[in-house]
């Protein structure tokens, strides 16, 4: 279709300029004037066609891409001819919020600050006379797939929350999950078997009942030993190397650790401030849409993008204490998965509205239960504006 349109334009313009060139030879001003009038009319029709085509382009792209042969496990490799010249801050990477919360143990996290939602969960369990874990786990699990599985599904940003339980670093969301080493080893394994994929890993929310510098150093050393030369150092910024150069040099993993003192002399890792966070902190889809609309508008009106930080957009609904209380009522979400389904249902429309304005969504797009969403269709559509 596009080829035919371009040939049509090219042929018309060739004739037009030939008439100009040979006008003095032909000496027929009427031919030139008639053709010029015809060209104006045709161009008006063609411009109208372009406006119509543009208004439908994002939806057409999403529909095409949902049927396309993209392999989500190697999507960056497949798109490399289109994105190799870009920088990391030029694109939107899909990612998972509380990425490691796909399995939860019965051990409460050692977070000394407490959590009002968890307090409400405990009160509800006591009121219903059921084990606390029967209420905690449905509201603590935010993903279904392991981190390796999430990477296979196309995720390239991972939000990993780490708690020290006295003997080991583990993931957590209300309750403790698996060891951090297990999660990061899975991502290392994926990267080794997929050499043209880039990742951003944020290790944050570091908690413990009695956290020491030795504990933090252990976590730092674990990260550096696992990813080694694949780490993209903070001595560079996100403008230093293109995506193609990051892949060619095998420096294709950005890892942040949210304790500046611990990484001060270790430039392989980035500070937590490298991730510019935002989230609606609401269990209401309209409120979350309104909040993220404002965030996208602010992002797209920046005079320039920072070269040492990435903007996050959280497409997540957050349970409140009232959400837990209301969960016993009919037609109310009874788990984070059900709440996420409500949120995820609004992603495509929001993305289409944003992309048709020729706006970028952000640099890191986060979601819960990613496999139950259209996030990859949205990401692919963003590359084909």
C-alpha positions in Angstrom: 0.0 0.0 0.0 2.7 2.5 1.1 4.8 1.6 -1.9 2.0 2.3 -4.3 1.3 5.6 -2.7 5.0 6.6 -3.0 5.1 5.6 -6.6 2.0 7.6 -7.3 3.6 10.7 -5.7 6.9 10.1 -7.5 5.3 9.7 -10.9 3.2 12.8 -10.6 6.2 14.9 -9.5 8.3 13.6 -12.3 5.7 14.7 -14.9 5.3 18.0 -13.1 9.0 18.9 -13.1 9.4 17.7 -16.7 6.8 20.1 -17.8 8.6 22.9 -15.9 12.0 22.0 -17.5 10.6 21.8 -21.0 8.1 24.5 -20.6 10.1 27.0 -22.8 10.4 24.4 -25.4 6.7 23.4 -25.4 5.7 27.0 -25.0 2.3 25.9 -23.9 1.5 27.8 -20.8 -2.1 26.4 -20.7 -0.7 22.8 -20.2 1.4 24.0 -17.2 -1.4 25.9 -15.6 -4.0 23.1 -16.1 -1.5 20.6 -14.6 -0.7 22.9 -11.7 -4.4 23.2 -10.9 -4.9 19.4 -11.1 -1.9 18.9 -8.8 -3.3 21.2 -6.2 -6.6 19.3 -6.2 -4.9 16.0 -6.0 -2.6 17.0 -3.2 -5.7 18.2 -1.1 -7.2 14.8 -1.5 -3.9 13.1 -0.7 -3.4 15.2 2.4 -6.9 14.2 3.6 -6.0 10.6 3.0 -2.8 11.0 5.1 -4.7 12.5 8.0 -7.1 9.6 8.0 -4.3 7.1 7.7 -2.4 8.7 10.6 -5.5 8.8 12.9 -5.8 5.0 12.5 -2.1 4.2 12.4 -1.6 3.2 16.1 -4.6 0.9 16.2 -3.6 -0.6 12.9 -0.1 -1.2 14.2 -1.4 -2.8 17.4 -3.7 -5.1 15.5 -0.9 -6.0 13.0 1.6 -6.6 15.8 -0.7 -8.8 17.8 -0.7 -11.1 14.8 2.9 -10.6 13.9 5.7 -13.3 14.3 7.6 -11.3 16.9 9.3 -13.6 19.4 9.1 -11.8 22.7 12.1 -13.6 24.1 14.3 -12.0 21.4 12.3 -8.9 20.4 15.2 -6.5 20.8 17.3 -8.7 18.5 14.5 -8.8 16.0 14.1 -5.0 16.1 17.8 -4.3 16.2 17.8 -2.9 12.6 15.3 -0.3 13.7 16.6 0.5 17.2 20.4 -0.1 17.1 21.1 3.6 16.4 18.9 4.8 19.3 19.9 5.2 22.9 18.3 3.6 25.9 16.5 6.8 26.9 14.9 7.0 23.4 12.7 3.9 23.8 10.2 2.4 26.2 11.1 -0.9 27.9 8.3 -3.1 29.3 8.8 -4.2 32.9 7.2 -5.8 36.0 6.3 -4.2 39.3 7.3 -6.3 42.3 8.8 -8.7 39.7 9.9 -11.3 42.2 6.5 -11.6 44.0 5.4 -14.6 41.9 5.8 -16.9 44.9 5.4 -16.0 48.6 6.4 -18.0 51.7 4.7 -17.9 55.1 7.4 -15.7 56.6 6.5 -12.1 57.2 9.0 -9.6 55.8 11.3 -7.9 58.4 10.2 -4.4 57.4 10.4 -2.4 60.6 8.3 0.5 59.2 5.1 -1.6 59.1 2.4 -1.4 56.4 -1.2 -0.3 57.0 -2.5 -2.6 54.2 -0.8 -5.6 55.9 -2.2 -4.5 59.2 -5.7 -4.5 57.7 -5.1 -7.9 56.1 -4.2 -9.3 59.6 -7.3 -7.8 61.1 -9.5 -9.2 58.4 -8.1 -12.7 58.8 -8.6 -12.5 62.5 -12.2 -11.3 62.0 -12.9 -14.1 59.5 -11.2 -16.7 61.7 -8.9 -17.9 58.9 -5.1 -18.2 58.7 -3.4 -14.8 57.9 -1.6 -16.3 54.9 -4.9 -17.2 53.3 -5.5 -13.4 53.0 -1.9 -12.2 52.7 -0.8 -14.3 49.7 -3.6 -13.3 47.3 -2.7 -9.6 47.9 1.0 -10.2 47.9 1.5 -12.0 44.7 1.9 -9.5 41.8 3.2 -11.8 39.1 2.6 -15.3 37.9 5.8 -16.1 36.1 9.4 -16.5 37.3 11.8 -13.7 36.3 13.2 -15.9 33.5 9.7 -16.5 32.3 8.9 -12.8 32.5 12.0 -12.1 30.4 10.8 -14.7 27.8 7.5 -12.8 27.7 9.5 -9.7 26.7 10.0 -7.9 30.0 13.2 -5.9 30.1 12.9 -4.0 33.4 12.6 -5.8 36.8 11.6 -4.2 40.1 13.2 -6.4 42.7 12.6 -5.6 46.4 15.1 -7.1 48.8 14.9 -8.0 52.5 17.5 -9.5 54.8 16.0 -12.1 57.0 19.1 -12.6 59.3 20.8 -15.2 57.1 20.0 -14.4 53.5 18.7 -11.7 51.1 15.2 -12.6 49.9 12.5 -10.9 47.8 9.4 -9.7 49.6 6.0 -8.2 49.3 4.3 -8.3 52.7 5.8 -11.8 53.1 9.2 -13.1 52.1 9.8 -14.8 48.8 12.7 -16.7 47.3 16.4 -15.8 47.8 17.6 -12.8 45.7 20.4 -15.0 44.3 17.8 -17.3 42.8 16.0 -14.4 41.1 19.2 -12.7 39.8 20.7 -16.0 38.6 17.6 -16.5 36.5 18.1 -13.2 34.8 21.8 -13.9 34.3 21.0 -17.2 32.7 18.5 -15.5 30.3 21.1 -12.8 29.4 23.8 -15.4 28.6 21.4 -17.3 26.3 20.0 -14.1 24.7 23.1 -12.0 23.8 21.2 -9.3 22.0 18.8 -8.3 24.8 19.2 -5.4 27.2 18.0 -5.3 30.8 17.4 -2.8 33.6 17.2 -4.2 37.1 16.3 -2.1 40.1 17.2 -3.6 43.5 15.5 -1.4 46.1 13.3 -1.2 49.3 16.2 -2.7 51.2 14.9 -3.7 54.7 15.9 -5.8 57.7 15.2 -5.9 61.4 18.9 -5.0 61.9 20.5 -4.1 58.6 24.3 -3.8 58.7 26.9 -2.5 56.2 28.2 -6.0 55.9 24.8 -7.2 54.8 24.6 -4.5 52.2 28.1 -5.3 50.9 27.1 -8.9 50.5 24.2 -7.9 48.3 26.3 -5.6 46.2 29.0 -8.2 45.7 26.4 -10.8 44.7 25.1 -8.5 42.0 28.6 -7.7 40.6 29.8 -11.3 40.7 26.7 -12.5 38.8 26.6 -10.0 36.0 30.3 -9.0 35.8 31.4 -7.5 32.5 27.8 -7.3 31.3 27.2 -4.4 33.7 26.8 -1.0 32.1 28.8 1.3 34.4 27.7 4.7 35.6 31.0 6.2 34.4 29.0 6.4 31.2 25.6 7.9 30.8 22.7 6.8 28.6 23.9 8.9 25.7 27.4 7.5 25.6 26.5 4.3 23.8 23.7 3.4 21.4 21.6 0.3 21.9 23.6 -1.4 19.2 26.9 -0.4 20.9 25.7 -1.7 24.2 24.9 -5.0 22.7 28.1 -5.2 20.7 30.3 -4.4 23.7 28.2 -6.8 25.9 27.6 -4.0 28.4 23.9 -4.4 28.4 22.7 -4.6 32.0 21.9 -1.5 34.0 21.6 -2.4 37.7 20.6 0.1 40.4 21.1 -0.5 44.1 19.3 1.9 46.4 22.1 2.5 48.9 24.5 5.2 47.8 27.2 4.5 50.4 27.3 0.8 49.5 28.1 1.5 45.8 30.1 4.7 46.3 33.4 3.1 45.0 31.7 0.5 42.7 30.9 2.2 39.5 29.4 -0.9 38.0 26.2 -0.1 39.8 23.9 2.9 39.6 22.2 4.7 42.5 18.5 4.4 43.2 18.0 8.0 42.0 18.7 6.8 38.5 15.1 5.5 38.5 12.6 8.4 38.5 9.5 6.8 40.1 5.9 7.7 39.9 2.7 5.8 40.8 -0.9 6.8 41.4 -1.2 4.9 44.8 -4.8 4.3 44.1 -7.1 1.3 43.6 -9.3 3.3 41.2 -8.8 2.9 37.4 -10.1 6.4 36.6 -7.8 7.9 39.2 -4.8 5.9 37.9 -5.5 7.0 34.3 -5.8 10.6 35.3 -2.6 10.5 37.3 -0.6 8.7 34.5 -2.0 11.1 31.9 -0.5 14.0 33.9 2.8 12.1 34.2 3.0 11.4 30.5 2.2 15.1 29.7 5.0 16.2 32.0 7.4 13.7 30.5 6.6 14.9 27.0 7.0 18.5 27.8 10.5 18.2 29.3 12.9 20.5 27.5 15.5 17.7 27.6 15.8 14.2 29.0 18.3 13.5 31.7 21.2 11.4 30.5 21.7 9.5 33.8 18.2 8.6 34.8 15.2 6.8 33.4 11.5 7.7 33.9 9.1 5.0 35.1 5.4 4.9 34.5 3.5 2.5 36.8 0.4 1.1 35.2 -0.6 -0.5 38.5 -3.5 -0.3 40.9 -2.4 -0.2 44.5 -4.6 -1.9 47.2 -5.6 0.4 50.0 -6.7 -0.6 53.5 -10.3 0.0 52.3 -9.6 -2.4 49.4 -8.9 -5.2 51.8 -12.0 -4.5 53.9 -14.2 -4.3 50.8 -12.8 -7.6 49.4 -15.4 -9.5 51.4 -18.2 -7.8 49.5 -19.7 -9.2 46.2 -18.2 -7.9 43.0 -15.1 -6.4 44.7 -11.6 -7.6 43.9 -10.5 -10.4 46.3 -6.8 -10.4 45.2 -4.1 -8.3 43.6 -4.6 -10.4 40.4 -8.3 -9.3 40.2 -7.4 -5.7 40.9 -4.6 -5.9 38.2 -7.1 -7.3 35.7 -9.2 -4.1 36.2 -6.1 -1.9 35.7 -4.7 -3.9 32.7 -8.0 -3.6 30.9 -7.4 0.2 30.4 -3.8 0.0 29.1 -4.5 -0.3 25.4 -6.9 2.6 25.2 -4.5 4.8 27.2 -1.6 3.9 25.1 -3.5 4.5 21.8 -4.6 7.9 23.1 -1.0 8.7 24.0 0.7 7.4 20.9 -1.7 9.0 18.4 -0.5 12.3 19.8 3.1 11.3 18.8 3.9 11.3 22.5 6.2 8.7 24.3 4.7 6.8 27.2 7.9 6.9 29.3 11.2 5.0 29.4 10.1 2.1 31.7 6.5 0.9 31.7 5.6 -1.2 34.7 2.7 -3.6 35.2 1.4 -6.3 37.4 0.6 -9.8 36.0 2.2 -8.8 32.7 1.1 -12.0 30.9 -2.6 -11.0 31.5 -2.1 -7.6 29.7 -1.4 -6.1 26.3 1.9 -4.5 27.3 3.9 -6.1 24.5 1.4 -5.0 21.9 1.8 -1.5 23.3 5.6 -1.6 23.3 5.7 -2.9 19.7 3.3 -0.2 18.5 5.5 2.5 20.1 8.3 1.5 17.8 6.2 1.8 14.6 4.8 5.3 14.8 
